[in-house]
Amino acid sequence: MDLRDAYFVDGCRTWFGKSRPDGQFWSTRADDMVTKVLYELQKRNPTVPWGEVDDCIWGATTQSGDQGTTMGRAVVFTAGLPDTVPGFSVDRMCAGGMTCQAFGASFIKSGSADMIIAGGVEHMAHHPMGAGADPNPRIVTEKMVAPKYFNMGNTAEKLHDWMPEHGEQPVTKEEADEYSYHVLERYFKALDAGYYDKHCVDMTVFSPNGWIVANKDEQAKRGTTLESIKNLRRFPFKAEGHVTPANASGLNDGACVSLLMSGQKCKELGIKPKMKFVGASFIGVDPTVMGWGPVPSTEKVLKRFGMKFEDLDIIELNEAFAVQAVGFMKHFGMKFPEDPRLNPYGGTIAMGHPLASSGVRLSMQLAQDFEMNPKAKYGLTTMCVGLGMGGSIIWENVVGKF
Ligand SMILES: CC(C)(COP(=O)(O)OP(=O)(O)OC[C@H]1O[C@@H](n2cnc3c(N)ncnc32)[C@H](O)[C@@H]1OP(=O)(O)O)[C@@H](O)C(=O)NCCC(=O)NCCS
């Protein structure tokens, strides 16, 4: 074990709710969801000296109300962490939590920290996308970005047209639907086999119908057939467009947390980490096709760390929209509609996408994938980001190594 490397020790999440009045988290505060997963993280790792955590970093896209008050620090109190733990919050929209992990791991690698809590939360019912935002009018008047591309659905529609115009293979609506069908199938197979019980936390919450237990990813629709997906009304991002609720990520509420630790600290505490942080890259792309981001961010991180796409055994990709996942597969020559390396136990299209939390979900799934696939050596977590960005982190499987 390299003492100054950064390792992923553990992670857990709430189940994801649907962001609407009958959704399981409608009456629950975002920071209470964070508190719940922080409690669970502490419970799952009783030997960790929590007062020595060097920073508690939280991603949230909207940093006001129950996601405000410098949440990374405020949740230290609500989650019963010792006062000595500092905290701050990060906004890189969907990649908020992923950015917390990249920063946290880099703090560790530089010797500035030994233990970092990195998480992400989004309560999209309390904070609808773009609510309260005041984009600089110059962005519109000077035609930097057409206003319709502040809506992510429109960027997905454009990506369908953009790919063949830019030398990439086209992705049809039929392919996006077929991909979505397989993701749902993989998700339910894994769910029924108990895969998600290993990192999802039940939470008792108050709802308009009284106390309930939030114990499922509400969006995932069991029994979905390819036919029902194909026949679903096309969403009016574009007349006769490609995007429907079945081939898009949804509007969701959820919180995800992870614990990162230096090799030194793992050794000292006798903790067996699951993954080693190899490195991260973020990159900007044309904001009107933001879903393309994971392709260049993956190429960038592979190049930076001297690796090839073929070195990656498992890829957890956040499917904001099926079109970008299929575009990614085609660009890198993966097998369509299913490649065993990509989202092997289901993905965002099935369980949902509470924006800033999702990058951390990808990492806890990858860690579990590594446990289940000991031959896998390297893995990737990757996602697209609004305003045109991509983020990718390479992780190395260290399960059973120490
Ligand atoms: C696509 C989108 C607009 C759909 O929103 P919505 O209308 O609230 O979606 P719902 O989940 O309520 O689904 C609408 C209908 O489709 C149905 N449906 C959803 N998935 C289905 C599936 N797999 N099979 C069959 N029917 C399905 C729902 O049951 C619902 O039917 P109903 O109206 O009869 O109840 C919304 O999910 C969206 O904007 N997603 C993208 C989010 C985003 O941009 N995130 C950031 C990415 S960078």
The ligand as a Tripos MOL2 file, in Angstrom:
@<TRIPOS>MOLECULE
LIG
   48    50     1     0     0
SMALL
NO_CHARGES

@<TRIPOS>ATOM
      1 C1        -37.9460   13.5630  -19.1370 C.3       1 LIG1
      2 C2        -38.6900   14.3080  -18.0520 C.3       1 LIG1
      3 C3        -39.0570   15.6910  -18.5200 C.3       1 LIG1
      4 C4        -39.9360   13.4630  -17.6990 C.3       1 LIG1
      5 O1        -40.5690   14.0600  -16.5960 O.3       1 LIG1
      6 P1        -41.9660   13.5300  -16.0410 P.3       1 LIG1
      7 O2        -43.0380   13.7700  -17.0190 O.co2     1 LIG1
      8 O3        -42.0680   14.1150  -14.6710 O.co2     1 LIG1
      9 O4        -41.6950   11.9940  -15.9630 O.3       1 LIG1
     10 P2        -42.4490   10.8640  -15.1910 P.3       1 LIG1
     11 O5        -41.4170   10.1010  -14.4610 O.co2     1 LIG1
     12 O6        -43.6020   11.3960  -14.4000 O.co2     1 LIG1
     13 O7        -42.9670    9.9760  -16.3550 O.3       1 LIG1
     14 C5        -43.9890   10.3900  -17.2400 C.3       1 LIG1
     15 C6        -44.7860    9.1740  -17.6220 C.3       1 LIG1
     16 O8        -43.9440    8.2220  -18.2590 O.3       1 LIG1
     17 C7        -44.0930    6.9670  -17.6250 C.3       1 LIG1
     18 N1        -42.8300    6.2280  -17.6570 N.ar      1 LIG1
     19 C8        -41.6560    6.6170  -17.1600 C.ar      1 LIG1
     20 N2        -40.7150    5.6750  -17.3860 N.ar      1 LIG1
     21 C9        -41.3410    4.6740  -18.0420 C.ar      1 LIG1
     22 C10       -40.9100    3.4310  -18.5400 C.ar      1 LIG1
     23 N3        -39.6510    3.0180  -18.4120 N.pl3     1 LIG1
     24 N4        -41.8190    2.6560  -19.1720 N.ar      1 LIG1
     25 C11       -43.0910    3.0470  -19.2940 C.ar      1 LIG1
     26 N5        -43.5600    4.2120  -18.8350 N.ar      1 LIG1
     27 C12       -42.6840    5.0150  -18.2130 C.ar      1 LIG1
     28 C13       -44.4580    7.3330  -16.1970 C.3       1 LIG1
     29 O9        -45.1340    6.2730  -15.5320 O.3       1 LIG1
     30 C14       -45.3870    8.4870  -16.4110 C.3       1 LIG1
     31 O10       -46.6600    8.0320  -16.8000 O.3       1 LIG1
     32 P3        -47.9690    8.7250  -16.1940 P.3       1 LIG1
     33 O11       -47.8780   10.1660  -16.6080 O.co2     1 LIG1
     34 O12       -49.0750    7.9450  -16.8150 O.co2     1 LIG1
     35 O13       -47.8460    8.5400  -14.7080 O.co2     1 LIG1
     36 C15       -37.8310   14.4940  -16.7680 C.3       1 LIG1
     37 O14       -37.6220   13.2550  -16.1450 O.3       1 LIG1
     38 C16       -36.5150   15.1610  -17.0660 C.2       1 LIG1
     39 O15       -36.4550   16.3650  -17.2810 O.2       1 LIG1
     40 N6        -35.4070   14.3960  -17.0200 N.am      1 LIG1
     41 C17       -34.0980   14.9440  -17.2540 C.3       1 LIG1
     42 C18       -33.5500   15.5060  -15.9830 C.3       1 LIG1
     43 C19       -32.2740   16.2680  -16.2400 C.2       1 LIG1
     44 O16       -32.1730   17.0330  -17.1660 O.2       1 LIG1
     45 N7        -31.2670   16.0490  -15.3910 N.am      1 LIG1
     46 C20       -30.0020   16.6590  -15.5620 C.3       1 LIG1
     47 C21       -29.2090   15.8920  -16.5290 C.3       1 LIG1
     48 S1        -27.7310   16.7260  -16.9140 S.3       1 LIG1
@<TRIPOS>BOND
     1     1     2 1
     2     2     3 1
     3     2     4 1
     4     2    36 1
     5     4     5 1
     6     5     6 1
     7     6     7 2
     8     6     8 1
     9     6     9 1
    10     9    10 1
    11    10    11 2
    12    10    12 1
    13    10    13 1
    14    13    14 1
    15    14    15 1
    16    15    16 1
    17    15    30 1
    18    16    17 1
    19    17    18 1
    20    17    28 1
    21    18    19 ar
    22    18    27 ar
    23    19    20 ar
    24    20    21 ar
    25    21    22 ar
    26    21    27 ar
    27    22    23 1
    28    22    24 ar
    29    24    25 ar
    30    25    26 ar
    31    26    27 ar
    32    28    29 1
    33    28    30 1
    34    30    31 1
    35    31    32 1
    36    32    33 2
    37    32    34 1
    38    32    35 1
    39    36    37 1
    40    36    38 1
    41    38    39 2
    42    38    40 1
    43    40    41 1
    44    41    42 1
    45    42    43 1
    46    43    44 2
    47    43    45 1
    48    45    46 1
    49    46    47 1
    50    47    48 1
@<TRIPOS>SUBSTRUCTURE
     1 LIG1         1 GROUP 0 **** ****
